[in-house]
Amino acid sequence: MTRSPTFLSRLGDTAVAALSKHWTVRTYAPDELIIAHRESGRDVFFILEGHARITLFSENGREIFYGDRGPGDIVGEVAAIDGKARSASVVALEATRAARLPAPAFRRLIADHPEFSWALLEHLAAGIRHMTERVYEFSTFVVRRRLILELLRRAEKPHEAASPVVIDPAPTHFELAASISTHREAVSREMSALAKKGLIERRGRRLLLCDVAALEMLAGKEE
């Protein structure tokens, strides 16, 4: 399954140059907060190197993953647009370089650069489609089907249906559970079942999807 284009990849050189005139760059250590849930900041961030995770904690302490972001991705844009508190936290997964753009400069770029505005619209539309798909999955699919779809989404690159693909590093069962709205025990059970069927295999820090065609068939079945 292919990944949507990053925000910066949607922009031409002129728009990127105009953007970079106003941002400041710093490096975040692994597990360091880039954005904190419910804080009042409005600035926008662009991931330049490394990866960050969008996450929330429920009232009972359960962590919920909304997705990972890598080079070229934008985070924090929602608060800059609607002026409300941050809707989630963004945490560096590794040493991560991010550019911080003040909210006033972000709004000026939207007003002065149609290319920037259109890239933002495409980005927001892609996010809405993604969330719509996930709500549908959580509401209608059993755990195994949700798990397989998540594994296919995490595959490193586009693939031929018959070719094995790798997820590197392999996500933990806890991470997968948080990503598909279930508990770790359910993920462990389903991962074990898929491994016994020869559909997945753990090799060191990597997870191999051994039969993508079979996984896609299982993911497409109606329950």
Buried (B, 14 or more C-beta within 10 A) or exposed (E): EEEBBBBBEBBEEEBBEBBBEBBEEEEBEEEEEBBBBEEEBBBBBBBBEBBBBBBBEEEEEEBBBBBBBBBBBBBBBBBBBEEEEBBBBBBBBEEBBBBBBBBEBBBBBBEEBEBBBEBBEBBEEBBEEBEEEBEEBEEEBEBBBBBBBBBBBBBEEEBEEEEBBBBEEBBEBBBBBBBBBBEBEBBBBBBEEBBEEEBBEEEEEEBBBBBBEBBBEBBEEEE
